[in-house]
Amino acid sequence: MGGGLLGLEAAKALIDLGINETHVIEFAPRLMPRQIDSAGSAMLQSKLTDLGLNIHLNKSTAYIGGSHKIEALHFNDESALAVDMLVISAGIRPRDELAKLADLHTGTRGGILVNEKMQTSDESIFAIGECALYENMIYGLVAPGYEMADIVVNQLTGGSKLFYGYDMSTKLKLIGVDVASFGDAFITEPDCRTIVFEDTHKGIYKRINLSTDGKYLLGGILIGEADAYNMLLQTVNNKMILPPNPEDLILGSRGNGETTGAGVMSLPDDALICSCEAVTKSAICGVVNDGAANVDSIKKCTKAGTGCGGCIPLVKDLVAGTMKANGVYIKNVICEHFDYSRQELFDLIKIGQIKNYDIVLDHFGKGDGCETCKPVVASILSSLWNEVIVKQDTIQDSNDRFLANIQKGGTYSVVPRIPGGEITPDKLIVIGTVAKKYNLYTKITGGQRIDLFGAHVNDLPAIW
């Protein structure tokens, strides 16, 4: 029950558990009504139906029928649906009972009315989070709640910071389908000009809303393909002037792959790249100028990309763009063992008809390989020759053969499974003896297992 993000994810989880007849009940006339429009929802619904979900829209549940157990859902239109299990993901409802008892003003559909200072109708009382109603909007996310809390603290300490709403732009991969909305996604003509691209064959729907003079991007919706989301969001937030052909924003294949003009480097210095940690473009470019040359370094210096990770593509582009502006030669390589990009290595392996990782490493690489290049080469070999990659010991000497995970330093973490967390003293002594013999770092986790770190590849058969 509930056709929002969590409801659809829960429905897919039920299918994955083997429950073939799974239904989604949504009160609104479309799925994800707060994120996407009718056309985008129809495209999403088509994709979900192909996965085996049964979608019911405009359905208001009157009551749950059954004797001592659930047997059916009965709807207000007098129809019914036979079910034997119900998962409810019906969103939030503001708890405003205490506010009503205190005679504070509340909305007609619930929620405590607040102003830009987060003050209620009683100036001495503040409200934040999912109970606060600001300009007829209940924000059911944690980030706006943090922002509201910051406003209240600022007000109580003599500041003047105000709340003017919160950007609800979002990008997610819903059951394997890219879904994104940004800016003012639902504005309609004549208040804007709309450009729509729809490909029912590939299941792609894109809509962008432009200002009436065609100069600025106001918002949009992306279904099935959302690679341009980050740059489009920055274009909206920073009020960047659009190119002469704004349709190129959603028809990227026609251009050079950059969404607007000079791309991410054209953003103003105060552009917010990482909204989770409030990191600006100037902060990222500054640490690159100080010597940070990769995303890991940027994360350590600024925390950018350590939240949801949605800004990582922009961070990578900023690193490359800043280093290029500083005269540093940028070469796209897989890792230190292969001086080729993935596409270049793919072509070399295909032309040479090579089907073995060791031969690939001898011909085109150096060293022994690492946790970065091994999966890449494995993927290339599998894609080209359609063979079971587990047969190649060099690549799959970890998970599939020894249930061990390769670490960045080249050693492995061995994970003996302990079902239910139950183990005999003798077996526990054996594990301790092995760990002591090979001088391994040992950790007992809450996952009912024991992790042994620091093993070398030649140790693995002996450890087991």
Secondary structure as UniProt FT lines:
FT   HELIX           5..16
FT   TURN            17..18
FT   STRAND          22..25
FT   TURN            33..35
FT   HELIX           38..50
FT   TURN            51..52
FT   STRAND          53..56
FT   STRAND          61..65
FT   STRAND          72..75
FT   TURN            76..77
FT   STRAND          80..82
FT   HELIX           97..101
FT   TURN            102..103
FT   TURN            108..109
FT   STRAND          112..113
FT   TURN            116..117
FT   TURN            123..124
FT   HELIX           129..131
FT   STRAND          132..134
FT   TURN            135..136
FT   STRAND          137..138
FT   HELIX           142..156
FT   TURN            157..158
FT   STRAND          170..174
FT   TURN            175..176
FT   STRAND          177..183
FT   TURN            189..190
FT   STRAND          193..199
FT   TURN            200..203
FT   STRAND          204..210
FT   TURN            212..213
FT   STRAND          217..223
FT   TURN            227..228
FT   HELIX           229..237
FT   TURN            238..239
FT   HELIX           246..249
FT   HELIX           252..254
FT   TURN            255..256
FT   TURN            261..262
FT   HELIX           263..266
FT   TURN            269..270
FT   STRAND          272..274
FT   TURN            275..278
FT   STRAND          279..280
FT   HELIX           281..289
FT   TURN            290..291
FT   HELIX           295..302
FT   TURN            304..305
FT   TURN            310..311
FT   HELIX           312..325
FT   TURN            326..327
FT   TURN            336..337
FT   HELIX           342..352
FT   HELIX           357..364
FT   TURN            367..368
FT   TURN            371..372
FT   HELIX           373..385
FT   HELIX           389..391
FT   TURN            393..395
FT   HELIX           399..402
FT   STRAND          404..406
FT   TURN            408..409
FT   STRAND          412..414
FT   HELIX           419..421
FT   HELIX           425..437
FT   TURN            438..439
FT   STRAND          441..445
FT   TURN            446..448
FT   STRAND          449..455
FT   HELIX           457..459
FT   HELIX           460..463
//
